[in-house]
Structures are given as structure tokens and as C-alpha cells.
């Protein structure tokens, strides 16, 4: 299955982000509101045995990290706002770095290949830009945008199925973080 690990978002935060992303230019492929999440790790194609290892690693990492409050504010792009390819809303919270590091460590201990970002940037992908997309107006309108607060109480293993209308995500496994 094609999979990734992410933090699900509440529908009110997804709705606010969808309203903001409606202002993206037409040449940006937008992520549907119900698919918005904070990505922790993209796994790509994994086997059934690797999915079981992934679930175990997630449970261990989640149990070692306490739930925390987070928020989404402002927008940016990878690799930069000047040369945008991925347009995103920022996610802030005191537990993102620790959760990310624990998850990567547990996945690696399980023998799974992980592309570890040296500087993890918690984010919610809003869309993917094509070459020469003009996003100045969008960035100006949303650079200080407040998209809501949410509690990070779990992370989920998502399966991504590519369909003609876009990717469809479904939760395969959820791991609860420790109580604070």
C-alpha cells in the first residue's frame, strides 16, 4: 500500500484552511479539505509486513510522547516562497520535534527506511504549484492567517489511493500519544 504517517486535523481547522486555499491560483493543485493533515513521514509503497512494523513503531513513539496543544498560523512554501513547489500552512506546537524524532528512531529500529529531514518543519500541505506559479497575492493575504488551534492526541497511518478525482486517504491505524 502507498502510505504515510500524519496527524489528523479537526474539521474546523480543515475548513479554515480550505477557505484560505480557495485563494490559490488555478495552476496550483489544491489538497481537498478532508485530506488536510500534518505530515510526519511519507513511506511510499510498503508491504503488509512493513505496515505491521510501522504500526508497532508508531505505538512505541506515541507512548513515549505526551499529547500537546498546537495551532496553524501563516503560510509558506518549499523550497521557498520565491520558487514555490509545495504551498503549506505552518503548524506550531511544543511536541512536534520530539514526536518526529521518536517516530523516525522507532521506524529505523524496526529496519524501515526513513527519509529523515535534518530540520523538520511541521506543516499542512495546501497545494502543489507548477512552474512559475504566481503566489504573491496568496502569501500576502495569508501570511498572518490564523487557521485554528487543535490538540495533538494521536498520529495515524494513512493509506493513499490515487483516483482520477485525486488521492483518497483512509486511516489504517491510529496511535494515541501519552496523557500529559
N, C-alpha and C positions, 0 to 999 in steps of 0.2 A: 504494500500500500504506500501511497505518497503521503508523507506525514510531517507534522511539525508540532512543537510544544509551545503553548501560549497561555496567557492569562485572559480568560473570558472577560468581557466588559458588560456592565448592566445596560439594559435597553435605553435608559435615559441618556447615558453618555454616548452610546452609539447614535442615537437620534440627533444630538447636538453636533456630533462630528459629521454626520451625513448632511446636515443643513449647511455646515461650513464647506464641505467638499462639493456641494452643488455649485459653488462658485469657481471650481476649477475649469480651465479652458476645455473645450470639446476634444482637443487632441491628447488629453490625459485620460488613461483608462482608470476609471474610479472603482474602488472597492465597495461592494454593496454593504449597506448598514449592518445587516445581520452577520457579516463576515469580519467586522472590525474587532481587533484584539491586540494585545501587547505580545509581540513575538519574543520568545526566549531562545528557541533553536529550530532551525529548519533542518529536517533529517533527510528529505528526499525519499526515494524508494527504499523501504525497509521490508524485510521478511517477517513472517509470523514469529519466528524465534527471536529476532531482534526487537519486535514490538513488545514481547514479554520482558526482555531485558530492559527496554526503555521504561516500561511501566514500573518495574522494580526500582530502577534508578530514580525515577520521579518521586516515588513514595519515600525513599530514603532522603532525598534532598528536601522534599516538602516537610518531612518530620523534623528536620534539623533547622528549619527557618520558621519564625513566628509570622503570623498574619500581620498586615500593616495597612495603613491608610495611604492612598495615592490620589493623584489628580492628573488631569490632562490640560495643558495650557500651551498655547502658541503652536506655530508650525515651522517646519524647516524642510530640508531636502538632503538626500545623499546623491552624489558625493558632496554637493554644495548647492546653495541657492542659486549660484551663478550658472552652474551646469547640472540642473536637476534631472535625476532619473527616477528616484523614488521620493514622493512627496509624503510627509508624515506629520502627525501631531505629536508633540512631546508628551511623555509620561514621566511624572516625578513621584518619588516615594523613597523612604529610607531603606526599604528592604530589597529593592531591585538588584543591586550589585551582589549582595550576599546570596540571594536566591539563584541568580545566574551562575555565579562561581560554583556553588554547591551542585547545581544541576550538571554543569559541564564536568566537574570532578567525578560525580557518580556515573555519568554516561561513559566517561573514559575508563573508570574502574571496571565497568561491565564489558569492556572491549569494543565499545561502539565509537566509530569515527565522529568527531565533533569539530566543526569549524568554529574555533573559539575566537571571538573578537577581542583584541587587546584592550580596546576601550568600548565596553558595552554601552550602547545608547538606547535606553528604554523608549520605544516609540510605537505608534499606531499607524500603519501604512494606510494612507488615504487614496493613493493612486500612483500609477506609473506613467512617467512622462516620456513622450517621444522626443526625438532630436529637435532642438530649437523651440521647445515649448516656452511660451511667454507667461511667466507666473508672477511677475512683479505686482500686479493688482491683487492677486490672491494673497500673496505674502503680506502686503501692506494692510489688507483688510483683516487678516487673521493672526498677525504676529503676536498680538497680546490676547488672543482669544481664550476664553475660559470655557472649557468643554465639560467640566464636571469633576466631582470627587467620587471615588469608589474605594471599596475595601478589597484588598488582595487577600483572599482566603483560600484560594486553590489555584492550581495550574492544570492544564488539560492537554492530553494527547489528541490532536485533531487528525482526521483523515481528510485529504483534499482530493476530490474527484473533479476532473476537468470536464465541463459540459459546454455545449455550444453557447449557452447564455452566460457562461462564466463559471468560475470554480464554486463548488458546493462543499462546505465544510461540515463535518459531523464529529462530535466528541466520542472518542473510543474509550478513554479512561480519564478519570479525574483524581488528583492527589490533593488532599487537604493539608494546608500549612498548619503548624502547631498553633495552639491558642497563645495569645500574647501574655 
